[in-house]
Amino acid sequence: MPEFPNRIIEIAEGLHANKRVRRRSVRSLLKWFGAKKRGPNVIAEIQSALHYVGITTDPDITQVGLDEPLRFLPLPPGVN
């Protein structure tokens, strides 16, 4: 498995075990990846990591402000 921030893995494991997962801000997600801004490379890295572990965010991380909360969700069946 590629290396991802532990929090991404913990969130994915929680979701796949049907546990409730706390919402986090876009800013928090960026910090987990060592970033402060949403450049194209950072967005691609985050989306790739989320997809790899089978989760996504609602809303999309590119569509809201840095301090807006994100809900983490399992990817729909057949998307992996």
N, C-alpha and C positions, 0 to 999 in steps of 0.2 A: 504494500500500500504506500502511495506517495505520502510525504510528510505534510500534515496540515496542523493548524493550531488545535491544541487539545480541546478547546471549547467547541469547535465545530464537530469533532468526533463525539463528544459528550452529548451535544444537542441531537445529533443523528441517532445515537444509541437510545436516548430518551424517547424520541419520537417513534422509533421503530418498536419500542417496548410499550407504546401507547401511553407514555407519561406526559404530563403537562409540562411544557417548556416555556420559561419566562421570555417575554418580548425583550429585545435589545435594540438599541439605536444603530443607525447606519454607522455613526462615529465609532461605536464599540466594535462593530464588525471590522471596520477598517483597522483599528488598533490591533486586533488579533492577528492581522496580516502585516503589521509593522508599517502601515500607511496612514497618512493624514488626509489625503485627497483621493478622489475617484477618477484617476486617470484610466485610459483604456486598458493598460496592462494590468493594473490592480483589479479592475472590474472583471477582466477575463480570468485572472487567477482565482478570485473569490467565487465566481460563477462555476468555474471548473471544479473547485473543491466541493462546493455545495452539491453539484450534480454527481460527483464521484461517490459521495457518501449518501446519496439518495434523498436530498432535501432541497427545498427552495425557500424563498422569502415572499411574503405578501405584506406590503407591495414590493415590487421589484426595487432593488437597491439603487437603481439609476433614476427612479421616478419621484423620489421624495427628498426632503431636506436631511442634513446630516444628523439632526437630533430627533428625527421622527422614529417612532417605534416600528420594528419589523416583527412580524409573526413568522415563525419557522414552521414549515409544513413538509410532510413527506411528498416526494414526487408522485404524481399520479401513476397508476399501473401502466406499464408499457413504455414509460419515458426513459427508464434507465437504459 
